[in-house]
Amino acid sequence: MKGFYQQFITDKSFLILKQLKKDFDFVLIGGWAVYFYTKSLKSKDIDIIVGFSQLKNLKKIFPIEKNERLKKYQVKLEEIDIDIYLPFYSRLGLPVEEIIKETILINGFTLPKKEVLLITKINAYQSRKESVKGQKDLIDILSLVLMEDFEFDYFLNLVKKYRLEDYRLTLEKIIKETNEVKDLSLNRHFWGRKKGRLLEKIKSF
């Protein structure tokens, strides 16, 4: 399976991520969180949720900027961006303070449950679907829903609880309009068989 980004960039990003884990407490979201679930595509940028005390600690180490428009804080380290999200401030589809209640530990990292992570990924995709990052979001979304133990009932209940019907429709549209996914080694024949089953599960809502 080929990488979406050049390997030297993803290797550098992973080294930064490991150092962050040593020094700070956070919930990992974004492409790296998807990777730890699916082992599909590695990420370039790092996306984390922190509390306000950890944000203060991060500010001691990194030149952090506030992005008021996108309701996040950010660090730019050459090719790597670190995006930092906070409870009661940031917008990730679900309330951030609810996301941090629905987490599990994988590879030593605290991650949202994959169904919760999917909602954050759809949220990102909706705002940048025409961009390169949006293409990566689409691949991440598909790699999550293709997992054998993905719980569609749990995902659809979250959609209902938080009134995110447009997210379900976005997911349905992605699956309908995708014919093959070369970055996931899904050819038309294999994807065609999967597509019908996925649409059935989504429409059961």
N, C-alpha and C positions, 0 to 999 in steps of 0.2 A: 504494500500500500504506500503510495507516495505521500509526501507531506504537503500541506497547503502552503506553509511558509518554509523558507530555507532553513536547513537544519542548524546552522550556526546561530541563527536568531532564536530558535526554540530552545536550543541548549543553553544559551545565555539567559533566556527568560526563566528557565527551570532552575538555574543556579540562584538567581535572585529570589525566586519563590521559596526555595529551600532555606535561604538565609532569613527571609521574612518569618518563616515558621519557627525558626530558632528564637527569634527576638520578640515576636508579637503574637497576640491572640486575635484570631480573625476567623470568619466563615468565608471559605473560598467559593466563588461563583464563576460564571463565564466559561470560556473555552477550556481552561485547565480543569475545572470541576467536571465538565463533560468528559474530558480525556480520562480522568481517574475512574469514571464509570465504564466507559466504552472501549478505552484503549484504541480509539480510532485516530483522530487527528490532534497533534499537539498544538499549543497556542503560542501566540507571540506576546500578547498583552496579558496583564494580570489584573483580575477583578476581585476585590475583597470587601467584606462588610466588617466594620469595626465599631466599637463603642467610642464615646467621646474621650474617655481616658486614654485609649490606645491611639486615638488620633493625635492627642497631645504628644505622646511618645514618638509617634512617627514624625511629627514636625521637628523633633530634635535631631533627626537623622537626615531627613529628606527635604528638598525645596518644594514644599507642597503648595499648590495653587487651588483656589476655590473656583469651581465652575457653577455659578449661580443658575445659569440657564438650564443645565442638565442635572442640577441638584446633586452634585458629587464633588469630591476633591480629587486632585490628580497629580501625579509625578511623571515627568518625562525623563527617561534615562536613555539617551540616544534613540535606538530603534524601539525600545520597550516603553510602553505606557503602563503605569499602575493606576487604576481607577479605584477610588475609595468611596464606599457608600455607608450611610449612617441611618440608624433608626430615627423615625419621626422627622426625617428630612428628605431622604432620597426616594426615588420612584423606580420601582423594579417590577411593576405589574401587581405584585402583592405587597402589603405593608412590610417594610424591612423588619420591624419588630416581630412580625408573625413568622417570617422566613427563618429567623434565628431560633425559633422554637421547634422547627421541623428539620433537624439535622442528624447526620450520622457521621461516623469516623471511618475514613477509607485512606489507606496508605499514610496514616498519621495526620491527615488533613480533615478538618471539620467541613463537611459539605451539606448543602440542602438535600433533602430527599429528591430523587431524580424527577419526580412529578412536579415538585415545587421548582426545581431548577429549570424544567421545561418552560414553565410560565415566565421566568426571568429571561429565558432565551427568546421566546416569542415576543416579549416586550422589546428586547433589543432589535430583533429582526424588523418589527413593524416600523421603527424609526429610521432604519438605514438599509432597507432591503435592496436598494439599487446600487449599493457600494460593495467594495471587496469584502469588508467586514460583514456585510449583510449576506453575502454568498457563504461565508464561513458559518454564520449563524444558522443558515438553512441546513447545512451539512450536519451541524451539531444537533439541531432539532430532530432530523431524521435518524441520526445515530442513537438518540435517546429512545424514540418511540419504537425502534427496531429491537430494543433489548427484550429478551424473552420474559423477564420479570417486571416489565413496566406495567404499572397498575392504572389502567385507563379509568376505572371507576373512581379511584382516588383523585386523579387529575380532573375528571369531569365534575366531581363534587366540589373541588376548589373553584372551578369555573363558575359553578352555580352559586356558591357561597359568596364569592367576591364580584359577581355580576360581570364576568369576563367572556360573555358569549362571542364577542368579536375575536377573542383569542382562539376559541374552538374553530370558528369559521376560517381564521387565518391558517390554522394547522390543516384543516380539511383542504383548503385551496393549495397549499404547498404540496400535499400528497397527490392531489388530483393532477396538478400541472407538471409534476416531476416525472420524467420518462426513464431516466437512468441517473446514477450517481457515481461517476467515475472515481471520485475521491474516496468512496467507500467500497469500491470494487463491485458495485451493483449494476449489472448489465440490464438491458430492457426485459429480457425473459425472466430473470430472477426477481427484479423489482416489480414486474407486472403481477406476479403471484402474490407478493407481499402487499402490494397496494390495495387490492380488494379487501383483504382481511383487516388492514388498518382502517380503511374507510368504514367498514362495518362496525368496528368498535367505537369509532368517533361518533357515528350517527346513532348509536344506541342510546345516546343522551336524551 
